[in-house]
Amino acid sequence: MARYFIFCMDGEHILDQFDFEADDDAEALALLRLRREKVECDLWCGDRLVATIPKGTNPSRVDRQASG
């Protein structure tokens, strides 16, 4: 399992943040599927940005960032 972190920001201010565990990126996005944030959020695994979730979007439908 990996530890994931989500940061929901309004400009430069963190409005909400939390962490959780998931087996992989797809599971992490699926676990967030019921959340509909009112601001853009970034999903991180360690120092790797997994996805940016636009406000009001179902996270399970978000494309993951290209690894590189």
PyMOL Python script that loads the backbone (N, CA, C, O; Angstrom):
from pymol import cmd

cmd.read_pdbstr("""\
ATOM      1  N   MET A   1       0.849  -1.191   0.000  1.00  0.00           N
ATOM      2  CA  MET A   1       0.000   0.000   0.000  1.00  0.00           C
ATOM      3  C   MET A   1       0.882   1.237   0.000  1.00  0.00           C
ATOM      4  O   MET A   1       1.977   1.247   0.562  1.00  0.00           O
ATOM      5  N   ALA A   2       0.385   2.253  -0.630  1.00  0.00           N
ATOM      6  CA  ALA A   2       1.090   3.535  -0.671  1.00  0.00           C
ATOM      7  C   ALA A   2       0.256   4.589   0.039  1.00  0.00           C
ATOM      8  O   ALA A   2      -0.968   4.476   0.109  1.00  0.00           O
ATOM      9  N   ARG A   3       0.908   5.598   0.559  1.00  0.00           N
ATOM     10  CA  ARG A   3       0.211   6.703   1.221  1.00  0.00           C
ATOM     11  C   ARG A   3       0.027   7.826   0.200  1.00  0.00           C
ATOM     12  O   ARG A   3       0.976   8.256  -0.456  1.00  0.00           O
ATOM     13  N   TYR A   4      -1.204   8.281   0.088  1.00  0.00           N
ATOM     14  CA  TYR A   4      -1.577   9.363  -0.817  1.00  0.00           C
ATOM     15  C   TYR A   4      -1.993  10.575   0.001  1.00  0.00           C
ATOM     16  O   TYR A   4      -2.491  10.455   1.121  1.00  0.00           O
ATOM     17  N   PHE A   5      -1.778  11.739  -0.586  1.00  0.00           N
ATOM     18  CA  PHE A   5      -2.120  13.003   0.057  1.00  0.00           C
ATOM     19  C   PHE A   5      -2.940  13.825  -0.918  1.00  0.00           C
ATOM     20  O   PHE A   5      -2.629  13.869  -2.108  1.00  0.00           O
ATOM     21  N   ILE A   6      -3.973  14.468  -0.431  1.00  0.00           N
ATOM     22  CA  ILE A   6      -4.743  15.375  -1.280  1.00  0.00           C
ATOM     23  C   ILE A   6      -4.697  16.763  -0.656  1.00  0.00           C
ATOM     24  O   ILE A   6      -4.865  16.934   0.552  1.00  0.00           O
ATOM     25  N   PHE A   7      -4.464  17.740  -1.514  1.00  0.00           N
ATOM     26  CA  PHE A   7      -4.408  19.137  -1.103  1.00  0.00           C
ATOM     27  C   PHE A   7      -5.409  19.908  -1.952  1.00  0.00           C
ATOM     28  O   PHE A   7      -5.306  19.918  -3.179  1.00  0.00           O
ATOM     29  N   CYS A   8      -6.369  20.550  -1.310  1.00  0.00           N
ATOM     30  CA  CYS A   8      -7.363  21.373  -1.995  1.00  0.00           C
ATOM     31  C   CYS A   8      -7.011  22.830  -1.699  1.00  0.00           C
ATOM     32  O   CYS A   8      -6.939  23.247  -0.544  1.00  0.00           O
ATOM     33  N   MET A   9      -6.796  23.588  -2.770  1.00  0.00           N
ATOM     34  CA  MET A   9      -6.261  24.930  -2.626  1.00  0.00           C
ATOM     35  C   MET A   9      -7.210  25.964  -3.238  1.00  0.00           C
ATOM     36  O   MET A   9      -7.944  25.697  -4.190  1.00  0.00           O
ATOM     37  N   ASP A  10      -7.154  27.126  -2.655  1.00  0.00           N
ATOM     38  CA  ASP A  10      -7.825  28.302  -3.203  1.00  0.00           C
ATOM     39  C   ASP A  10      -6.727  29.335  -3.403  1.00  0.00           C
ATOM     40  O   ASP A  10      -6.395  30.087  -2.486  1.00  0.00           O
ATOM     41  N   GLY A  11      -6.176  29.367  -4.585  1.00  0.00           N
ATOM     42  CA  GLY A  11      -5.019  30.227  -4.818  1.00  0.00           C
ATOM     43  C   GLY A  11      -3.820  29.656  -4.083  1.00  0.00           C
ATOM     44  O   GLY A  11      -3.404  28.531  -4.358  1.00  0.00           O
ATOM     45  N   GLU A  12      -3.262  30.412  -3.155  1.00  0.00           N
ATOM     46  CA  GLU A  12      -2.088  29.975  -2.402  1.00  0.00           C
ATOM     47  C   GLU A  12      -2.450  29.398  -1.041  1.00  0.00           C
ATOM     48  O   GLU A  12      -1.555  29.009  -0.291  1.00  0.00           O
ATOM     49  N   HIS A  13      -3.729  29.332  -0.700  1.00  0.00           N
ATOM     50  CA  HIS A  13      -4.154  28.869   0.619  1.00  0.00           C
ATOM     51  C   HIS A  13      -4.686  27.443   0.558  1.00  0.00           C
ATOM     52  O   HIS A  13      -5.517  27.118  -0.290  1.00  0.00           O
ATOM     53  N   ILE A  14      -4.197  26.590   1.466  1.00  0.00           N
ATOM     54  CA  ILE A  14      -4.713  25.230   1.571  1.00  0.00           C
ATOM     55  C   ILE A  14      -6.019  25.281   2.351  1.00  0.00           C
ATOM     56  O   ILE A  14      -6.048  25.708   3.505  1.00  0.00           O
ATOM     57  N   LEU A  15      -7.099  24.844   1.711  1.00  0.00           N
ATOM     58  CA  LEU A  15      -8.409  24.832   2.354  1.00  0.00           C
ATOM     59  C   LEU A  15      -8.683  23.505   3.044  1.00  0.00           C
ATOM     60  O   LEU A  15      -9.368  23.461   4.066  1.00  0.00           O
ATOM     61  N   ASP A  16      -8.147  22.423   2.486  1.00  0.00           N
ATOM     62  CA  ASP A  16      -8.375  21.094   3.045  1.00  0.00           C
ATOM     63  C   ASP A  16      -7.205  20.214   2.640  1.00  0.00           C
ATOM     64  O   ASP A  16      -6.664  20.352   1.543  1.00  0.00           O
ATOM     65  N   GLN A  17      -6.823  19.323   3.517  1.00  0.00           N
ATOM     66  CA  GLN A  17      -5.797  18.342   3.189  1.00  0.00           C
ATOM     67  C   GLN A  17      -6.031  17.094   4.027  1.00  0.00           C
ATOM     68  O   GLN A  17      -6.457  17.174   5.179  1.00  0.00           O
ATOM     69  N   PHE A  18      -5.751  15.961   3.442  1.00  0.00           N
ATOM     70  CA  PHE A  18      -5.845  14.711   4.188  1.00  0.00           C
ATOM     71  C   PHE A  18      -5.018  13.657   3.476  1.00  0.00           C
ATOM     72  O   PHE A  18      -4.624  13.836   2.324  1.00  0.00           O
ATOM     73  N   ASP A  19      -4.763  12.575   4.157  1.00  0.00           N
ATOM     74  CA  ASP A  19      -3.996  11.488   3.565  1.00  0.00           C
ATOM     75  C   ASP A  19      -4.741  10.176   3.798  1.00  0.00           C
ATOM     76  O   ASP A  19      -5.576  10.062   4.695  1.00  0.00           O
ATOM     77  N   PHE A  20      -4.415   9.195   2.968  1.00  0.00           N
ATOM     78  CA  PHE A  20      -5.040   7.883   3.048  1.00  0.00           C
ATOM     79  C   PHE A  20      -4.144   6.887   2.330  1.00  0.00           C
ATOM     80  O   PHE A  20      -3.192   7.282   1.658  1.00  0.00           O
ATOM     81  N   GLU A  21      -4.439   5.605   2.464  1.00  0.00           N
ATOM     82  CA  GLU A  21      -3.663   4.561   1.800  1.00  0.00           C
ATOM     83  C   GLU A  21      -4.471   3.917   0.689  1.00  0.00           C
ATOM     84  O   GLU A  21      -5.691   3.779   0.783  1.00  0.00           O
ATOM     85  N   ALA A  22      -3.763   3.522  -0.374  1.00  0.00           N
ATOM     86  CA  ALA A  22      -4.379   2.815  -1.499  1.00  0.00           C
ATOM     87  C   ALA A  22      -3.323   1.922  -2.136  1.00  0.00           C
ATOM     88  O   ALA A  22      -2.124   2.157  -1.988  1.00  0.00           O
ATOM     89  N   ASP A  23      -3.782   0.896  -2.846  1.00  0.00           N
ATOM     90  CA  ASP A  23      -2.857  -0.030  -3.510  1.00  0.00           C
ATOM     91  C   ASP A  23      -2.148   0.609  -4.692  1.00  0.00           C
ATOM     92  O   ASP A  23      -0.976   0.326  -4.937  1.00  0.00           O
ATOM     93  N   ASP A  24      -2.853   1.476  -5.435  1.00  0.00           N
ATOM     94  CA  ASP A  24      -2.262   2.123  -6.610  1.00  0.00           C
ATOM     95  C   ASP A  24      -3.033   3.396  -6.935  1.00  0.00           C
ATOM     96  O   ASP A  24      -3.995   3.743  -6.250  1.00  0.00           O
ATOM     97  N   ASP A  25      -2.604   4.084  -7.984  1.00  0.00           N
ATOM     98  CA  ASP A  25      -3.218   5.365  -8.361  1.00  0.00           C
ATOM     99  C   ASP A  25      -4.693   5.212  -8.704  1.00  0.00           C
ATOM    100  O   ASP A  25      -5.517   6.036  -8.308  1.00  0.00           O
ATOM    101  N   ALA A  26      -5.024   4.162  -9.437  1.00  0.00           N
ATOM    102  CA  ALA A  26      -6.417   3.951  -9.837  1.00  0.00           C
ATOM    103  C   ALA A  26      -7.312   3.775  -8.614  1.00  0.00           C
ATOM    104  O   ALA A  26      -8.413   4.324  -8.561  1.00  0.00           O
ATOM    105  N   GLU A  27      -6.837   3.006  -7.628  1.00  0.00           N
ATOM    106  CA  GLU A  27      -7.629   2.821  -6.413  1.00  0.00           C
ATOM    107  C   GLU A  27      -7.745   4.134  -5.637  1.00  0.00           C
ATOM    108  O   GLU A  27      -8.805   4.436  -5.089  1.00  0.00           O
ATOM    109  N   ALA A  28      -6.675   4.905  -5.587  1.00  0.00           N
ATOM    110  CA  ALA A  28      -6.714   6.191  -4.876  1.00  0.00           C
ATOM    111  C   ALA A  28      -7.765   7.109  -5.493  1.00  0.00           C
ATOM    112  O   ALA A  28      -8.542   7.739  -4.776  1.00  0.00           O
ATOM    113  N   LEU A  29      -7.788   7.183  -6.812  1.00  0.00           N
ATOM    114  CA  LEU A  29      -8.796   8.022  -7.485  1.00  0.00           C
ATOM    115  C   LEU A  29     -10.200   7.457  -7.254  1.00  0.00           C
ATOM    116  O   LEU A  29     -11.147   8.220  -7.065  1.00  0.00           O
ATOM    117  N   ALA A  30     -10.343   6.139  -7.268  1.00  0.00           N
ATOM    118  CA  ALA A  30     -11.650   5.529  -7.036  1.00  0.00           C
ATOM    119  C   ALA A  30     -12.149   5.808  -5.616  1.00  0.00           C
ATOM    120  O   ALA A  30     -13.342   6.033  -5.412  1.00  0.00           O
ATOM    121  N   LEU A  31     -11.241   5.795  -4.634  1.00  0.00           N
ATOM    122  CA  LEU A  31     -11.641   6.071  -3.254  1.00  0.00           C
ATOM    123  C   LEU A  31     -12.140   7.506  -3.083  1.00  0.00           C
ATOM    124  O   LEU A  31     -12.898   7.797  -2.158  1.00  0.00           O
ATOM    125  N   LEU A  32     -11.721   8.379  -3.956  1.00  0.00           N
ATOM    126  CA  LEU A  32     -12.137   9.784  -3.884  1.00  0.00           C
ATOM    127  C   LEU A  32     -13.405  10.060  -4.693  1.00  0.00           C
ATOM    128  O   LEU A  32     -13.870  11.199  -4.737  1.00  0.00           O
ATOM    129  N   ARG A  33     -13.963   9.043  -5.327  1.00  0.00           N
ATOM    130  CA  ARG A  33     -15.037   9.262  -6.303  1.00  0.00           C
ATOM    131  C   ARG A  33     -16.295   9.916  -5.744  1.00  0.00           C
ATOM    132  O   ARG A  33     -17.042  10.541  -6.496  1.00  0.00           O
ATOM    133  N   LEU A  34     -16.545   9.787  -4.456  1.00  0.00           N
ATOM    134  CA  LEU A  34     -17.749  10.382  -3.884  1.00  0.00           C
ATOM    135  C   LEU A  34     -17.559  11.845  -3.496  1.00  0.00           C
ATOM    136  O   LEU A  34     -18.521  12.543  -3.176  1.00  0.00           O
ATOM    137  N   ARG A  35     -16.328  12.291  -3.527  1.00  0.00           N
ATOM    138  CA  ARG A  35     -16.052  13.689  -3.165  1.00  0.00           C
ATOM    139  C   ARG A  35     -16.245  14.575  -4.386  1.00  0.00           C
ATOM    140  O   ARG A  35     -15.848  14.216  -5.495  1.00  0.00           O
ATOM    141  N   ARG A  36     -16.839  15.700  -4.179  1.00  0.00           N
ATOM    142  CA  ARG A  36     -16.981  16.715  -5.222  1.00  0.00           C
ATOM    143  C   ARG A  36     -16.485  18.016  -4.607  1.00  0.00           C
ATOM    144  O   ARG A  36     -17.255  18.757  -3.995  1.00  0.00           O
ATOM    145  N   GLU A  37     -15.216  18.283  -4.771  1.00  0.00           N
ATOM    146  CA  GLU A  37     -14.617  19.457  -4.151  1.00  0.00           C
ATOM    147  C   GLU A  37     -15.062  20.724  -4.867  1.00  0.00           C
ATOM    148  O   GLU A  37     -15.310  20.721  -6.073  1.00  0.00           O
ATOM    149  N   LYS A  38     -15.156  21.787  -4.113  1.00  0.00           N
ATOM    150  CA  LYS A  38     -15.563  23.081  -4.667  1.00  0.00           C
ATOM    151  C   LYS A  38     -14.371  23.870  -5.174  1.00  0.00           C
ATOM    152  O   LYS A  38     -14.528  24.956  -5.733  1.00  0.00           O
ATOM    153  N   VAL A  39     -13.172  23.323  -4.977  1.00  0.00           N
ATOM    154  CA  VAL A  39     -11.946  23.940  -5.472  1.00  0.00           C
ATOM    155  C   VAL A  39     -11.083  22.855  -6.114  1.00  0.00           C
ATOM    156  O   VAL A  39     -11.313  21.663  -5.909  1.00  0.00           O
ATOM    157  N   GLU A  40     -10.092  23.282  -6.890  1.00  0.00           N
ATOM    158  CA  GLU A  40      -9.177  22.332  -7.517  1.00  0.00           C
ATOM    159  C   GLU A  40      -8.318  21.651  -6.453  1.00  0.00           C
ATOM    160  O   GLU A  40      -7.885  22.289  -5.494  1.00  0.00           O
ATOM    161  N   CYS A  41      -8.076  20.357  -6.627  1.00  0.00           N
ATOM    162  CA  CYS A  41      -7.277  19.594  -5.666  1.00  0.00           C
ATOM    163  C   CYS A  41      -6.177  18.832  -6.399  1.00  0.00           C
ATOM    164  O   CYS A  41      -6.345  18.418  -7.545  1.00  0.00           O
ATOM    165  N   ASP A  42      -5.053  18.657  -5.718  1.00  0.00           N
ATOM    166  CA  ASP A  42      -3.953  17.859  -6.251  1.00  0.00           C
ATOM    167  C   ASP A  42      -3.807  16.601  -5.414  1.00  0.00           C
ATOM    168  O   ASP A  42      -3.808  16.654  -4.184  1.00  0.00           O
ATOM    169  N   LEU A  43      -3.682  15.468  -6.096  1.00  0.00           N
ATOM    170  CA  LEU A  43      -3.459  14.186  -5.442  1.00  0.00           C
ATOM    171  C   LEU A  43      -1.993  13.820  -5.611  1.00  0.00           C
ATOM    172  O   LEU A  43      -1.485  13.761  -6.731  1.00  0.00           O
ATOM    173  N   TRP A  44      -1.313  13.575  -4.492  1.00  0.00           N
ATOM    174  CA  TRP A  44       0.109  13.263  -4.490  1.00  0.00           C
ATOM    175  C   TRP A  44       0.353  11.897  -3.878  1.00  0.00           C
ATOM    176  O   TRP A  44      -0.389  11.455  -3.001  1.00  0.00           O
ATOM    177  N   CYS A  45       1.388  11.241  -4.343  1.00  0.00           N
ATOM    178  CA  CYS A  45       1.917  10.034  -3.718  1.00  0.00           C
ATOM    179  C   CYS A  45       3.397  10.318  -3.494  1.00  0.00           C
ATOM    180  O   CYS A  45       4.195  10.282  -4.431  1.00  0.00           O
ATOM    181  N   GLY A  46       3.755  10.598  -2.247  1.00  0.00           N
ATOM    182  CA  GLY A  46       5.118  11.036  -1.962  1.00  0.00           C
ATOM    183  C   GLY A  46       5.380  12.370  -2.640  1.00  0.00           C
ATOM    184  O   GLY A  46       4.628  13.325  -2.443  1.00  0.00           O
ATOM    185  N   ASP A  47       6.436  12.444  -3.436  1.00  0.00           N
ATOM    186  CA  ASP A  47       6.751  13.685  -4.140  1.00  0.00           C
ATOM    187  C   ASP A  47       6.281  13.658  -5.596  1.00  0.00           C
ATOM    188  O   ASP A  47       6.694  14.494  -6.400  1.00  0.00           O
ATOM    189  N   ARG A  48       5.418  12.695  -5.932  1.00  0.00           N
ATOM    190  CA  ARG A  48       4.909  12.538  -7.298  1.00  0.00           C
ATOM    191  C   ARG A  48       3.463  13.012  -7.392  1.00  0.00           C
ATOM    192  O   ARG A  48       2.590  12.527  -6.672  1.00  0.00           O
ATOM    193  N   LEU A  49       3.222  13.966  -8.289  1.00  0.00           N
ATOM    194  CA  LEU A  49       1.855  14.427  -8.542  1.00  0.00           C
ATOM    195  C   LEU A  49       1.134  13.361  -9.354  1.00  0.00           C
ATOM    196  O   LEU A  49       1.537  13.040 -10.472  1.00  0.00           O
ATOM    197  N   VAL A  50       0.062  12.814  -8.784  1.00  0.00           N
ATOM    198  CA  VAL A  50      -0.701  11.760  -9.452  1.00  0.00           C
ATOM    199  C   VAL A  50      -1.730  12.368 -10.395  1.00  0.00           C
ATOM    200  O   VAL A  50      -1.847  11.951 -11.547  1.00  0.00           O
ATOM    201  N   ALA A  51      -2.482  13.363  -9.899  1.00  0.00           N
ATOM    202  CA  ALA A  51      -3.532  13.977 -10.712  1.00  0.00           C
ATOM    203  C   ALA A  51      -3.926  15.317 -10.119  1.00  0.00           C
ATOM    204  O   ALA A  51      -3.831  15.539  -8.912  1.00  0.00           O
ATOM    205  N   THR A  52      -4.369  16.200 -10.994  1.00  0.00           N
ATOM    206  CA  THR A  52      -5.016  17.437 -10.580  1.00  0.00           C
ATOM    207  C   THR A  52      -6.499  17.249 -10.856  1.00  0.00           C
ATOM    208  O   THR A  52      -6.897  16.933 -11.977  1.00  0.00           O
ATOM    209  N   ILE A  53      -7.307  17.444  -9.832  1.00  0.00           N
ATOM    210  CA  ILE A  53      -8.738  17.197  -9.941  1.00  0.00           C
ATOM    211  C   ILE A  53      -9.446  18.547 -10.009  1.00  0.00           C
ATOM    212  O   ILE A  53      -9.480  19.279  -9.020  1.00  0.00           O
ATOM    213  N   PRO A  54     -10.013  18.881 -11.172  1.00  0.00           N
ATOM    214  CA  PRO A  54     -10.727  20.162 -11.290  1.00  0.00           C
ATOM    215  C   PRO A  54     -11.927  20.205 -10.347  1.00  0.00           C
ATOM    216  O   PRO A  54     -12.508  19.168 -10.026  1.00  0.00           O
ATOM    217  N   LYS A  55     -12.290  21.392  -9.911  1.00  0.00           N
ATOM    218  CA  LYS A  55     -13.415  21.516  -8.977  1.00  0.00           C
ATOM    219  C   LYS A  55     -14.670  20.908  -9.573  1.00  0.00           C
ATOM    220  O   LYS A  55     -14.949  21.059 -10.763  1.00  0.00           O
ATOM    221  N   GLY A  56     -15.424  20.217  -8.726  1.00  0.00           N
ATOM    222  CA  GLY A  56     -16.688  19.617  -9.126  1.00  0.00           C
ATOM    223  C   GLY A  56     -16.575  18.362  -9.968  1.00  0.00           C
ATOM    224  O   GLY A  56     -17.591  17.857 -10.445  1.00  0.00           O
ATOM    225  N   THR A  57     -15.365  17.839 -10.167  1.00  0.00           N
ATOM    226  CA  THR A  57     -15.153  16.673 -11.023  1.00  0.00           C
ATOM    227  C   THR A  57     -15.131  15.386 -10.207  1.00  0.00           C
ATOM    228  O   THR A  57     -14.637  15.362  -9.079  1.00  0.00           O
ATOM    229  N   ASN A  58     -15.664  14.330 -10.779  1.00  0.00           N
ATOM    230  CA  ASN A  58     -15.559  13.008 -10.171  1.00  0.00           C
ATOM    231  C   ASN A  58     -14.120  12.542 -10.350  1.00  0.00           C
ATOM    232  O   ASN A  58     -13.686  12.337 -11.484  1.00  0.00           O
ATOM    233  N   PRO A  59     -13.359  12.368  -9.254  1.00  0.00           N
ATOM    234  CA  PRO A  59     -11.942  12.004  -9.363  1.00  0.00           C
ATOM    235  C   PRO A  59     -11.677  10.717 -10.119  1.00  0.00           C
ATOM    236  O   PRO A  59     -10.612  10.581 -10.721  1.00  0.00           O
ATOM    237  N   SER A  60     -12.602   9.766 -10.113  1.00  0.00           N
ATOM    238  CA  SER A  60     -12.353   8.506 -10.811  1.00  0.00           C
ATOM    239  C   SER A  60     -12.362   8.685 -12.330  1.00  0.00           C
ATOM    240  O   SER A  60     -11.982   7.766 -13.055  1.00  0.00           O
ATOM    241  N   ARG A  61     -12.785   9.836 -12.819  1.00  0.00           N
ATOM    242  CA  ARG A  61     -12.796  10.113 -14.245  1.00  0.00           C
ATOM    243  C   ARG A  61     -11.651  11.015 -14.690  1.00  0.00           C
ATOM    244  O   ARG A  61     -11.587  11.423 -15.849  1.00  0.00           O
ATOM    245  N   VAL A  62     -10.755  11.320 -13.770  1.00  0.00           N
ATOM    246  CA  VAL A  62      -9.628  12.198 -14.064  1.00  0.00           C
ATOM    247  C   VAL A  62      -8.466  11.388 -14.622  1.00  0.00           C
ATOM    248  O   VAL A  62      -8.137  10.325 -14.096  1.00  0.00           O
ATOM    249  N   ASP A  63      -7.850  11.886 -15.678  1.00  0.00           N
ATOM    250  CA  ASP A  63      -6.660  11.226 -16.210  1.00  0.00           C
ATOM    251  C   ASP A  63      -5.489  11.456 -15.276  1.00  0.00           C
ATOM    252  O   ASP A  63      -5.279  12.565 -14.784  1.00  0.00           O
ATOM    253  N   ARG A  64      -4.739  10.413 -15.041  1.00  0.00           N
ATOM    254  CA  ARG A  64      -3.547  10.545 -14.205  1.00  0.00           C
ATOM    255  C   ARG A  64      -2.469  11.288 -14.989  1.00  0.00           C
ATOM    256  O   ARG A  64      -2.456  11.264 -16.219  1.00  0.00           O
ATOM    257  N   GLN A  65      -1.571  11.944 -14.269  1.00  0.00           N
ATOM    258  CA  GLN A  65      -0.467  12.670 -14.887  1.00  0.00           C
ATOM    259  C   GLN A  65       0.450  11.678 -15.576  1.00  0.00           C
ATOM    260  O   GLN A  65       0.613  10.545 -15.124  1.00  0.00           O
ATOM    261  N   ALA A  66       1.051  12.119 -16.681  1.00  0.00           N
ATOM    262  CA  ALA A  66       2.046  11.281 -17.351  1.00  0.00           C
ATOM    263  C   ALA A  66       3.259  11.166 -16.448  1.00  0.00           C
ATOM    264  O   ALA A  66       3.764  12.165 -15.936  1.00  0.00           O
ATOM    265  N   SER A  67       3.719   9.948 -16.260  1.00  0.00           N
ATOM    266  CA  SER A  67       4.894   9.780 -15.416  1.00  0.00           C
ATOM    267  C   SER A  67       6.130  10.147 -16.221  1.00  0.00           C
ATOM    268  O   SER A  67       6.179   9.971 -17.438  1.00  0.00           O
ATOM    269  N   GLY A  68       7.123  10.660 -15.511  1.00  0.00           N
ATOM    270  CA  GLY A  68       8.314  11.037 -16.265  1.00  0.00           C
ATOM    271  C   GLY A  68       9.354  11.636 -15.449  1.00  0.00           C
ATOM    272  O   GLY A  68      10.411  12.000 -15.964  1.00  0.00           O
TER     273      GLY A  68
END
""", "prot")
cmd.dss("prot")
cmd.show_as("cartoon", "prot")
cmd.util.cbc("prot")
cmd.orient("prot")
